[in-house]
Amino acid sequence: MRWIYGTLAAVAVLLTLYFGSAYAALTDLVTAARHADGARLLRRTDGPRLKRSVAGQILRTYLDRIGETRRPTAAEQVIANAVAATLADALAVRVLTTDGLAQLLHEGRVEGVPQIPTLSGMPRLTDLDLRNALSLGRRLHLITPVEMSIRLGNMQNRDDTAAIRLHLDSSGWKLAGIELPPRKLRDLAARLPVRRP
C-alpha cells in the first residue's frame, strides 16, 4: 500500500514540475510581450519551428481556397508549397526580429511586406490572464507530451481566435508556433492568385 502512495506522490511531483515549468515559460513570454521586450521574446522562440508553423497554415488555407471549386492538381500542390514557403519566409523576415515579435505579441499586428498586406487586429498575448487558472486551463490544449497550445482571444468566435504553441526541448519550453486566426488566413489566401479551370 505504501508503494501506491509513493507512486502517486512521484506522479504529482512530476506533473507539478511539468506544468509549472510550462507556466513559468508562459509567464516569461507574457511579461516580455507586455514590456515589448523583443530580445527576450526571441530568446524564448524556436525560429525554425515557428516558421514551419506559419508556412503550414498558409499552405492549408491556400489549398482549401483552390479546393473550393475543384481538387488541386499535383502541380498546383507543388506551386502552393512554394508560395507558402515564400510567404512564410517573408513573414519570418518581419516576425522573427526583436521588433516584429514584440509587435505581434504585444499589439497583435505584423507589418506588411510586398507580397503580404499588414495583418492587424489579431488576439494579443498580452491579454492573457495568467492569474485565472480556470480560464487558463480552458485555453490549454496538450498536443503531445512535449507540445501544447494556448488559445488567445475570444474563444466563443473561432474565426478570430489565435493560439501560440510551446515546445519542450533540452533548453525548456519555447514559443514554437503562432496559429493565426482563420479569418486572417482566409483574407491572406484571398490575395493569392488561383488558376481558374
N, C-alpha and C positions, 0 to 999 in steps of 0.2 A: 504493500500500500504506500509505503514511503517513497518508492521509486516513481509512482504515479505523480505525487505532489512535486517531486524533484523535476520530473519531465515537464509538467505544467508550468512550473516556475521558470525553467530554462526557456520554454517556448515564449512565455510572457516577456522575459528579458530580451530575447531576440526580436520579437515584434516591436517592443518599445524602441530598441536601437534602430531597427529598420525604418519605422515610420518617423521616429524622432530625427534621424539624420535627413530624411526627405523634407520634413517640416523645417529644419534648420536651413537647408539649402533654399527652400522656397522663400523663407523669411528673408534670407540674404538677397535673393533676386528681387523681391518686392521692395525692400529697403533701398537697394541700389537703383531701382526704377523710380522710386519716389524722389530720390535725390538726383535723378538723371545722371547717374554715375556710370557712364558708358564703359570705362576701363574695367570697372568691377563686374559689370554685366558680361563683357567679353571674356573675362577670365572664367566665368561660370557657364560658358557656352561651348558646346561641341559644334564648331562651324561646319564640318563636312556633313554631319547628321542633319543639322538644321537646313542646309542647302538641299539635301536629298528629300527632306520632308516637304519643302515648298515645291520642288520640281514635281514630285509625285502628285501633289494636289492639282497643280496646273495641268499636268498631263491627263489625269482622270476627268477633270472638268471639260477640257478641250475635246477629249474623245466622246464624252457624253453629248457635247454640243453637236459634233459631227453625227453621232448616232441618233439624233432626234429625227433625222429624215431617212437614214439608211445605215447599214452596217459599214464601219470604216474598212477600207481595203488594207492589205498588208503594207503597201507603200505609204498610205496615209498614217498608219500607226508609226512607221519609221520617221516620217516627217514630224508627226506630233511629238515624238520623243525628242527630236532635235529642237523643235520650237520650245518645248517645256524646259529643256536643259538651257537653252539660250536665255529664256525669261528668268529662270532660276539664277543664272549667272548674273544677269542684270540686277535682279532683286538683291542678290548676295552682295554685290558691289555697294548697294545702298544700306542694306541692313547690317551686314557683318562688319560694321565700323563702330567706333565708340559713340559717335553722334547718331548713327542710324538705329542702332539697337536701343539707345536711350529714347529716341523719338518714338519708335514703335511701341515700346512697352510703357512709356510714360504718357505719351499723347495719343496713341492709337492711330498713327499715320506713318506712311512711308512716302518720301518724296519721289516724284515721278522721274523716269528716265525716258529716252527717246521711244523705246518700244512699249513702255508701261506708263499709264497715267498715274497720278498721285492717288494712293489709297488712303482714305481718311475715314474717320467715324467708326473705327474698329474698337472693340472692347479693350480696355487698358488693364494691364497687370496691376497698376497702382490702385484700382478699385476693389481688389480682392481683400475681403475682410478676414484677416488671419486669426482674429480673436473669437470668431464664431465657429466653434468646432463642428457643430451640426451642419451648418451651411457648407463649410469646407469639405466635410465628409461626403456630402451630396454631389459636390463638384468633382471629387476624386474618382478616377477610374483606373484600376490596375490592369495594364495591358499584358505584361509578362512580369516575372519576379524582378526584372531589372529595368522596367519601364512603366511609367504611369503618366496619365494626362490629368490636367486640372482645367475644367471649363471656366471660361471668362464671359462676363456679360449676362444678359437676361436669359436665363435658362428656359423661360417659357416660349421664347421665339427662337427656334433652332436656326433659322436663316441668318440671324445676327449674332449667333454665339460663336466665339472663338475658343481656342484652347492652347495651352502650352504643354509640351511633353518634357518630362525629366527622365534622364537615363542614368543608371548607376554603373560606373566603371571603377577602375582601381583608384581614381582620384576623388571619388564621391559622386554625388548627384549633380548632373549638369543639364542645362537647357539644351534639348536635342531636337526640338521641333516646335513650330508655331502653326497651328491649324487655323487658317484664315476663315472668316465667316463665309458660308456658302453663297450668300448674296454677292459678296465682293468677288469671289472666284468666278461666278457666272458673269458679272459685269466685265471682269478682265477677259474671260474667254470670248465674250461677245465682240470684243475689239479685234480678235484674231481672225485671219482670213479662213474661209471654208470653201472648198471647191464644191460647186453645185453639180448634181448628176445631169 
